[in-house]
Amino acid sequence: MNEAFESDLQPALNVLRAGGIILYPTDTVWGLGCDATNAAAVQKIFDLKQRAEGKSMIVLVGGERDILQYIAAPDSAAFLFLEAQTTPTTVIFDGALHLAPNLIAPDGSVAIRIIAESFCRHLVKRLGRPIVSTSANRSGNPTPHLFKDIEPRIIAGVDYAVHYRRSDTSTTPPSQIIKWNRDGSHTVIRANR
């Protein structure tokens, strides 16, 4: 266990279980998160970001088994594709199940990323449910790669702001996003930068 973030796990879990919002570092940028199965919590993020509900947010899971719980009959080739990736990769899957309805696109799809970052992975595993991941900014404003770049209004609007990695100055670009097609092919929505 990483003692650097152990003190953040329980408070963050308490907030997630109570339907609140957390501010936390991911494998890409600083994000806003909540229980991805709680529609009221998801709405709080839309409200804080001042984001239209039709705009998708990413869901973080701990592994392939989790995808099987939240996607109807995912193509096994998608898992082989993910195993070959060396950078954070988000996949838009059709057939979303058991997630907050306001996270699911009108076509029934949802964007999912298997999280590798240690803090996030422990958080998802201990919660036992996926968590939302969306950049910690108001809609249309720049994405904060560092904690110091997050607007005070966003920090004040969450129920818990994680302390782990606040002083970290390393940056990582947002994940690549691909759409997994029904025929087993994929379409690049956003390439690695």
VMD Tcl script that draws the C-alpha trace (Angstrom):
set ca {
  {0.00 0.00 0.00}
  {1.22 3.47 -0.82}
  {1.26 5.42 2.43}
  {1.43 8.67 0.44}
  {-2.24 8.31 -0.47}
  {-3.60 5.98 2.22}
  {-4.89 8.92 4.30}
  {-6.93 10.14 1.29}
  {-8.62 6.83 0.48}
  {-11.11 6.60 3.35}
  {-12.34 10.22 3.20}
  {-12.71 9.93 -0.59}
  {-14.59 6.63 -0.25}
  {-16.89 8.10 2.40}
  {-17.80 10.96 0.05}
  {-18.33 8.66 -2.94}
  {-20.57 6.32 -0.91}
  {-22.60 9.29 0.33}
  {-23.26 10.53 -3.22}
  {-20.72 13.35 -3.16}
  {-18.05 14.62 -5.55}
  {-14.29 14.30 -5.18}
  {-11.42 16.18 -6.83}
  {-8.59 13.76 -7.54}
  {-5.51 13.06 -9.68}
  {-5.95 10.46 -12.41}
  {-3.52 8.80 -14.80}
  {-3.96 11.80 -17.09}
  {-5.27 15.06 -15.56}
  {-6.93 16.28 -12.35}
  {-10.52 15.14 -12.39}
  {-13.91 15.37 -10.79}
  {-15.36 12.06 -9.74}
  {-18.37 10.37 -8.21}
  {-20.01 6.95 -8.04}
  {-20.81 6.19 -11.68}
  {-23.97 4.31 -10.66}
  {-25.48 7.29 -8.79}
  {-27.44 9.58 -11.13}
  {-27.84 12.34 -8.51}
  {-24.06 12.43 -7.95}
  {-23.44 12.54 -11.71}
  {-25.85 15.48 -11.96}
  {-23.84 17.34 -9.31}
  {-20.78 17.10 -11.58}
  {-22.75 18.37 -14.59}
  {-23.93 21.29 -12.47}
  {-20.46 22.10 -11.08}
  {-18.88 21.98 -14.54}
  {-21.82 23.93 -16.02}
  {-21.83 21.25 -18.67}
  {-24.73 20.19 -20.91}
  {-26.04 16.78 -19.89}
  {-25.68 15.41 -23.40}
  {-21.87 15.66 -23.22}
  {-20.29 12.38 -22.16}
  {-17.98 11.74 -19.23}
  {-15.53 8.88 -18.81}
  {-16.03 6.00 -16.40}
  {-12.99 4.46 -14.68}
  {-12.92 0.74 -13.88}
  {-10.32 -1.49 -12.27}
  {-10.05 -4.17 -14.93}
  {-11.58 -6.24 -17.70}
  {-13.99 -8.01 -15.33}
  {-15.51 -4.65 -14.46}
  {-16.16 -3.94 -18.13}
  {-18.06 -7.22 -18.33}
  {-20.37 -5.99 -15.55}
  {-21.16 -2.67 -17.24}
  {-21.17 -3.50 -20.97}
  {-23.52 -5.99 -22.65}
  {-21.46 -8.54 -24.58}
  {-18.24 -6.57 -25.20}
  {-16.10 -7.76 -28.09}
  {-13.15 -9.73 -26.69}
  {-10.93 -8.17 -29.37}
  {-11.31 -4.86 -27.50}
  {-9.47 -6.39 -24.54}
  {-6.60 -7.52 -26.77}
  {-6.44 -4.01 -28.21}
  {-6.31 -2.49 -24.70}
  {-3.56 -4.86 -23.58}
  {-1.39 -3.62 -26.47}
  {-1.73 0.07 -25.52}
  {1.13 1.79 -23.75}
  {-0.71 5.02 -22.87}
  {-4.07 5.66 -21.15}
  {-6.82 4.63 -23.56}
  {-10.54 5.24 -23.23}
  {-12.89 3.02 -25.23}
  {-16.45 3.96 -26.13}
  {-18.47 0.76 -25.91}
  {-22.04 0.15 -27.03}
  {-24.49 -1.53 -24.67}
  {-23.91 0.24 -21.34}
  {-25.50 -1.49 -18.33}
  {-26.05 -0.70 -14.63}
  {-24.61 2.82 -14.80}
  {-26.30 6.12 -13.99}
  {-28.66 6.86 -16.91}
  {-27.26 10.39 -17.28}
  {-23.80 8.90 -18.00}
  {-25.06 6.82 -20.89}
  {-25.18 8.47 -24.32}
  {-28.50 8.49 -26.20}
  {-27.17 5.68 -28.44}
  {-26.56 3.48 -25.36}
  {-22.78 3.87 -25.38}
  {-20.39 4.84 -22.60}
  {-16.69 5.75 -22.45}
  {-14.68 3.45 -20.17}
  {-11.00 3.42 -19.19}
  {-9.23 0.72 -17.21}
  {-7.29 2.74 -14.69}
  {-3.62 2.06 -14.04}
  {-2.83 4.96 -11.68}
  {-2.34 3.52 -8.20}
  {-4.56 5.86 -6.15}
  {-7.46 5.61 -8.60}
  {-7.12 1.84 -8.86}
  {-7.33 1.44 -5.07}
  {-10.28 3.82 -4.96}
  {-12.26 1.92 -7.62}
  {-11.43 -1.47 -6.10}
  {-12.44 -0.44 -2.58}
  {-15.62 1.28 -3.74}
  {-16.61 -1.81 -5.70}
  {-18.14 0.35 -8.43}
  {-16.79 2.47 -11.27}
  {-16.17 6.17 -10.78}
  {-16.72 9.10 -13.08}
  {-13.68 10.88 -14.46}
  {-14.04 14.26 -16.09}
  {-11.57 17.13 -16.16}
  {-11.72 19.45 -13.13}
  {-12.76 22.59 -14.97}
  {-15.86 24.46 -16.02}
  {-17.03 23.39 -19.44}
  {-15.09 25.24 -22.12}
  {-12.22 26.28 -19.83}
  {-8.68 24.82 -20.07}
  {-8.09 21.36 -18.64}
  {-6.03 21.52 -15.41}
  {-3.01 19.25 -15.61}
  {-1.71 20.46 -12.24}
  {-3.57 21.07 -8.98}
  {-2.43 24.70 -8.93}
  {-4.29 25.26 -12.22}
  {-7.71 24.28 -10.86}
  {-10.17 27.15 -10.46}
  {-10.98 27.97 -6.81}
  {-14.68 27.70 -7.66}
  {-14.20 24.05 -8.67}
  {-12.21 23.24 -5.51}
  {-14.88 24.89 -3.35}
  {-17.63 22.94 -5.16}
  {-16.43 19.44 -4.27}
  {-17.04 17.46 -1.11}
  {-13.45 16.24 -0.83}
  {-10.23 17.32 -2.55}
  {-7.52 14.66 -2.50}
  {-4.15 15.83 -1.11}
  {-2.07 13.17 -2.85}
  {-0.06 14.55 -5.81}
  {-1.09 18.19 -5.27}
  {2.55 19.26 -5.56}
  {3.27 16.96 -8.53}
  {4.47 19.03 -11.50}
  {4.64 16.24 -14.07}
  {2.00 16.40 -16.78}
  {0.37 13.77 -18.94}
  {-1.90 14.42 -21.91}
  {-5.55 13.31 -21.83}
  {-6.18 9.72 -22.83}
  {-6.63 8.65 -26.39}
  {-10.29 7.89 -27.09}
  {-11.47 5.25 -29.51}
  {-14.94 4.04 -30.45}
  {-15.22 0.27 -30.61}
  {-17.40 -0.58 -33.62}
  {-19.83 -3.48 -33.86}
  {-17.78 -5.06 -36.67}
  {-14.69 -5.32 -34.42}
  {-12.90 -2.33 -35.90}
  {-12.27 0.91 -34.04}
  {-12.43 4.58 -34.86}
  {-10.02 7.06 -33.30}
  {-11.96 9.92 -31.70}
  {-8.98 11.59 -30.02}
  {-5.41 10.46 -30.70}
  {-2.59 10.44 -28.18}
  {-1.00 13.87 -28.06}
}
mol new
graphics top color blue
foreach p $ca { graphics top sphere $p radius 0.5 }
foreach p [lrange $ca 0 end-1] q [lrange $ca 1 end] { graphics top cylinder $p $q radius 0.2 }
display resetview
